[in-house]
Amino acid sequence: GFLAEWGVWDFAGGIVVHVTAGFSALASLFMVGRREDAQDLPHNVPFVALGTSLLWFGWFGFNGGSALATGPTAMAAAVNSEVAASVALFLWLLLDWARHGRPGLVGLCVGAIAGLATVTPAAGFIQPWAAFVLGIVATLACYGCCELRKKLGLDDALDVWGVHGMGGFFGSILVGILADGEECSVMDEFTPTYCVNPGTMTRSAEQLGKQTATVVLCAVYSFVVTLVLLKVVALFMQIKPNRSGSAHLDVEEHGEAAYNHT
């Protein structure tokens, strides 16, 4: 597309997946509003852990697989994904421990996903030390955004905006200054062996500016278009369950209950 022709890079979907999904989710928070009697609690903690493990495993596929071939770039992308996720997991755990007096499994899982979302656009362009930095950024930025969402009273059950949206937002920008240097801009016999993805993206002030402009553009575009689409849909159908049905959507919509207690 025109952004790629301009020189914007996104290794595995930080912009086209995480930023667009996150800011579309933010628009839906304003349009749909809060659930009745919404509680910011996990439905099932073991399922949270199971889902996180499945996501983490799958992330090696689409971050490593975005190299489109088995080789050094794919290996670097997989390593960087693991580093960023592990750093964010550990730091998120420490933050929860410091704030609440005890560690929690749910926070640990959210931290891992934040690290993975943040490193996604950069995974195939950076060194492991830069993935470590992105893990720290993911923790501070995403944790802060999740807390801000709570303060504003927005009902985002999965923290799509705070974790995926803002993780992809910051990761897509910071790759402009964390990617390999100018010596990796071409791929020939003089290219250093440590270059992760020679002949592609390198860090520079210009690249940082392009990444920033693109991320902001895509965030605004996703928010506005989603808001407009939801308003159009709302003209023809109800987009928020009524009070009586909001607590029993499975029964109301499908005639089935997730759990039948006896």
C-alpha positions in Angstrom: 0.0 0.0 0.0 0.9 3.7 0.0 2.3 3.5 3.5 4.7 0.7 2.6 5.8 2.7 -0.5 6.4 5.7 1.8 8.8 3.5 3.8 6.8 2.5 6.8 7.6 -1.0 8.3 5.5 -3.4 10.3 7.0 -6.8 10.7 4.1 -8.9 11.9 1.0 -6.7 12.4 1.5 -4.2 15.1 -0.2 -1.5 13.0 -2.6 -3.5 10.8 -3.7 -5.8 13.6 -3.1 -4.4 17.1 -3.5 -0.7 16.6 -6.6 -1.1 14.3 -8.2 -3.6 16.7 -7.3 -1.6 19.8 -8.7 1.7 18.6 -11.7 0.1 17.0 -12.4 -1.4 20.5 -12.0 2.0 22.1 -14.6 3.4 19.7 -17.0 0.5 20.7 -16.5 1.3 24.4 -17.9 4.8 23.8 -20.7 3.6 21.5 -21.9 0.5 23.2 -21.2 1.7 26.8 -20.9 -0.3 30.0 -22.6 -3.6 30.7 -25.1 -3.6 33.4 -23.5 -4.4 36.8 -20.2 -4.9 35.0 -17.4 -6.2 37.3 -13.7 -6.0 36.3 -13.1 -9.6 37.2 -12.0 -12.6 35.2 -14.7 -15.1 34.3 -12.4 -18.2 34.8 -8.8 -17.8 35.9 -7.7 -21.3 34.6 -9.1 -20.4 31.2 -7.2 -17.1 31.3 -4.0 -19.1 31.8 -4.9 -21.7 29.2 -5.8 -19.0 26.6 -2.5 -17.1 27.3 -0.5 -20.3 26.8 -2.2 -21.0 23.5 -1.7 -17.4 22.4 1.9 -17.4 23.4 2.5 -20.6 21.5 0.7 -19.3 18.4 2.6 -16.0 18.6 5.8 -17.8 17.6 4.0 -18.8 14.4 2.9 -15.4 13.2 5.9 -13.4 14.5 8.5 -16.0 13.3 6.4 -16.9 10.3 6.2 -13.3 9.2 9.8 -13.8 8.0 8.2 -16.0 5.3 11.1 -18.5 5.4 13.0 -20.5 7.9 16.2 -18.6 8.7 18.0 -16.1 10.8 15.2 -13.5 10.7 12.6 -16.0 11.7 14.8 -17.2 14.5 15.4 -13.6 15.7 11.7 -12.8 15.6 10.9 -15.8 17.8 13.7 -15.0 20.3 12.6 -11.4 20.5 9.0 -12.4 21.0 10.1 -14.6 23.9 12.3 -11.9 25.5 9.7 -9.2 25.4 6.9 -11.4 26.7 9.0 -12.7 29.5 10.2 -9.3 30.6 6.7 -7.8 30.5 5.3 -10.9 32.4 7.8 -10.5 35.2 7.5 -6.7 35.6 3.7 -6.8 35.4 3.8 -9.4 38.2 6.1 -7.2 40.3 3.8 -4.2 39.8 0.7 -6.2 40.9 2.7 -7.5 43.8 3.8 -4.0 44.9 0.3 -2.5 44.5 -1.9 -5.3 45.9 0.5 -7.0 48.3 0.5 -10.3 46.4 1.2 -11.7 42.9 -1.6 -12.7 40.6 -1.9 -15.2 37.8 -4.2 -13.0 35.7 -1.8 -10.0 35.8 1.0 -12.3 34.9 -0.9 -13.4 31.8 -1.9 -9.9 30.8 1.7 -8.8 31.1 2.9 -11.6 28.7 0.3 -10.6 26.1 1.3 -6.9 26.4 4.9 -7.8 25.7 4.0 -9.9 22.7 1.7 -7.2 21.3 4.4 -4.6 21.7 7.2 -6.5 20.1 5.1 -7.7 17.2 5.8 -4.8 14.8 9.5 -4.9 15.6 10.3 -8.6 16.1 12.1 -9.1 12.8 14.1 -5.8 12.9 15.7 -5.6 16.3 18.3 -7.2 18.5 17.3 -9.1 21.8 18.4 -6.1 23.9 15.9 -4.0 22.1 13.2 -6.6 22.8 14.1 -6.4 26.4 13.5 -2.6 26.2 10.2 -3.1 24.5 9.2 -5.5 27.3 9.8 -2.7 29.8 7.9 -0.2 27.7 5.0 -2.7 27.3 4.7 -3.1 31.0 4.7 0.6 31.9 2.6 1.8 29.0 0.0 -0.9 28.9 -0.3 -1.1 32.7 -0.8 2.6 32.8 -3.4 2.5 30.0 -5.3 -0.3 31.7 -5.5 1.7 34.9 -6.5 4.8 33.0 -9.3 2.8 31.4 -10.6 1.8 34.8 -10.4 5.3 36.1 -12.5 6.5 33.2 -15.1 3.9 33.8 -14.7 2.2 30.4 -15.9 -1.4 30.2 -13.2 -3.2 28.2 -13.5 -6.8 29.4 -10.3 -8.0 27.6 -8.3 -4.7 27.7 -8.1 -4.7 23.9 -7.3 -1.0 23.8 -4.9 -0.9 26.8 -2.9 -4.0 25.9 -3.2 -4.7 22.2 -3.9 -1.2 20.9 -1.4 0.7 23.0 1.2 -2.1 22.9 1.0 -2.1 19.1 1.0 1.7 19.2 4.2 2.1 21.1 6.0 -0.9 19.5 5.2 0.4 16.0 6.7 3.8 16.8 9.8 2.7 18.8 10.9 0.3 16.1 12.0 3.4 14.3 14.8 3.9 16.9 15.4 0.4 18.1 15.9 -1.3 14.7 19.4 -2.2 13.5 21.7 0.6 12.4 22.6 2.0 9.0 25.3 -0.6 8.5 22.4 -3.1 8.0 20.6 -1.1 5.3 22.0 -3.2 2.4 22.6 -6.9 2.1 26.0 -7.7 0.5 29.3 -9.3 1.4 30.1 -6.4 3.7 26.9 -6.6 5.8 27.7 -7.4 9.4 26.6 -10.9 10.4 24.7 -9.6 13.4 22.1 -7.8 11.3 18.7 -9.3 11.9 17.0 -8.3 8.6 19.6 -6.6 6.3 18.3 -4.6 3.4 15.1 -3.6 5.1 14.4 -1.3 8.0 17.1 0.7 9.9 16.8 3.2 12.7 16.8 6.9 12.1 15.0 10.1 13.0 13.2 10.0 9.7 12.0 6.5 10.2 10.8 7.4 13.7 8.8 10.2 12.2 7.2 8.0 9.5 6.3 5.3 12.0 4.8 7.9 14.4 2.7 9.6 11.7 1.4 6.3 10.4 0.5 4.9 13.8 -1.4 8.1 14.7 -3.2 8.1 11.3 -4.2 4.4 11.6 -5.4 4.9 15.2 -7.6 7.9 14.3 -8.9 6.1 11.1 -9.8 3.0 13.0 -11.5 4.9 15.8 -13.6 7.1 13.5 -14.6 4.5 11.0 -15.6 2.0 13.7 -17.7 4.8 15.4 -19.4 5.6 12.2 -20.1 2.0 11.3 -21.5 1.3 14.8 -23.8 4.3 14.5 -25.1 3.1 11.1 -25.6 -0.4 12.4 -27.5 1.0 15.5 -30.0 2.6 13.1 -31.1 -0.9 12.0 -30.6 -3.1 15.0 -29.9 -3.1 18.7 -26.2 -3.2 19.5 -26.5 -3.4 23.3 -28.6 -6.1 25.1 -31.3 -4.9 27.4 -31.0 -5.1 31.1 -32.9 -8.4 31.4 -30.8 -10.2 28.8 -27.3 -8.7 29.5 -26.6 -11.2 32.3 -27.7 -14.3 30.3 -26.7 -13.7 26.7 -26.1 -17.3 25.9 -29.7 -18.1 26.9 -31.2 -15.0 25.3 -29.3 -15.3 22.0 -28.8 -19.0 21.5 -31.0 -20.8 24.0 -28.0 -22.4 25.6 -26.2 -21.9 28.9 -22.5 -22.0 29.3 -22.8 -23.9 32.6 -25.7 -26.0 33.9 -25.2 -26.3 37.7 -27.0 -29.2 39.4 
